[in-house]
Amino acid sequence: MVTAVSSTEDIRVRAENALARCGVELAAVKGDALTARTPVTGHDLFGLRADTPAGIDRAVEAAHTAFLDWRTTPAPVRGALVKRLGELLTEHKEYVADLVTVEAGKIRSEALGEVQEMIDICDFAVGLSRQLYGRTMPSERPGHRLMETWHPLGVVGVISAFNFPVAVWAWNAAVALVCGDTVVWKPSELTPLTALACSALLDRAIAETGAPAHLNQVVLGGAEAGTQLVDSPLVPLVSATGSTRMGREVGPRVAARFGRTVLELGGNNAAVVAPSADLDLTVNAAVFAAAGTAGQRCTTLRRLIVHADVVDTVVERLAAAYRRLPVGDPFQESTLVGPLVNEAALARMRESLDRAVQEGGTVVVGGDRQLQDAAPDAAYVRPALVTMPAQSAVVREETFAPVLYVLTYRDLDEAIRLHNDVPQGLSSGIFTADQGEAERFLAADGADCGIVNVNIGTSGAEIGGAFGGEKETGGGRESGSDAWRAYMRRATNTVNYSGRVALAQGVDFSR
Ligand code: NAD
């Protein structure tokens, strides 16, 4: 049982030390426009400056000027910068992880995991810098060559959410930089310190490798700072991660100026538990997916659709696991569930639980506030397990907190129908030992998400695959596979070496 919480003063010292180690000059970033805060105690750490609208314009212009140089730097040379960034992240892993815990409240293992994800995407991007392949297609005309070339796009505006304060930037920045783009990053106003630290490490890599100085700019501020990137004609691609509400505002504004977006928005992820499932594996996987990161991942498991034959056993075993979960100070090694980001998140969780009960549900365990004496201003809560008689309105919404709704099904068609009958489409899974059922879930008429797993929970994706989701999740893809194409522009080239004019489709224009 975790009962004590680190003091705000200890956390402040830890944050200042981590920032200094990463090369951030504190005196230069302190101010009174923004507040660095920790959900571990719920207290403020210190004030920070924010960027003015004129400052954001200057940052975009500087990134654009750097782009004009960077776009003609050979891609493998661009890869050398990202390689150095990966090395610096490796050397400073524990300090960046400290800041992730300070600002986002992640437990140590998950904070280190988030930094590892940044290192992994740097590795991936370095390899990619020699593999930005275009195709050569057979031309229908004799003496002609038909091919495509991929060129850098420009400044990429990265808007990120609080819950993956640094990995999302790395997914975008590492790939964008090898693609020849430059980056202006507007981090969440809840996590400015991690952004300052990562940016300082990249600035050091830039200086050491001789890359253009203003390749990466961080602009601090709230939604209005993000809006400035959204509206800037010098930003051809806006990669925005956050709520569907945010995506609804960002998407149409960028489209109105014919810019491009990569939208990574809310999820409402489900897993189906078939009667043949290995229940030990299922319960272990479900507890991490639903309660890990205190339910604050876009891929958090929010709905478990369980076959009627095993639902009682699954609920009983989950409830036992939920009662044992150590909730508390994320800096303590024994903790598995840290705090919610703020009081508003806890209030939204409570409201959802009330609505679930009104809609016929039963809260089996959880939802009660924890550590009220040790940390009265922080939002610690026991993850909640709720059985529902049907997929009612509250179940179809994303509540960004640890609430797992359990629904019951009798045949797989019904399970898939329930699974897909929500507005979001990010991550999904099926637990089964039946290959036929697994294949059906993966098929065209199976799960409708961007990520579809078998015998794995919905959260914890690897960087090698493309990451993103369908429907109200926004449709964007980031990270691995061929997600890099969104960061480049494609030119189709036809070269005529025949010495005569030959028109496509057999058109004859000769007189
Ligand atoms: P949020 O939408 O409140 O904020 C995200 C970012 O968008 C912040 O930097 C914020 O300042 C900015 N922003 C907000 N309104 C804006 C606007 N109108 N124009 C420009 N920028 C704007 O989200 P949050 O609370 O930080 O994060 C939680 C949400 O993010 C959840 O819904 C979660 O599912 C989602 N998320 C999705 C993914 C994914 O990859 N699909 C990853 C992480 C988080």
Residues whose N, C-alpha, C, O or C-beta is under 5 A from the ligand:
A	BS01	NAD	I159 S160 A161 F162 K186 P187 S188 E189 G221 G222 A223 G226 T227 T241 G242 S243 T244 M246 E249 E264 L265 G266 G267 R297 C298
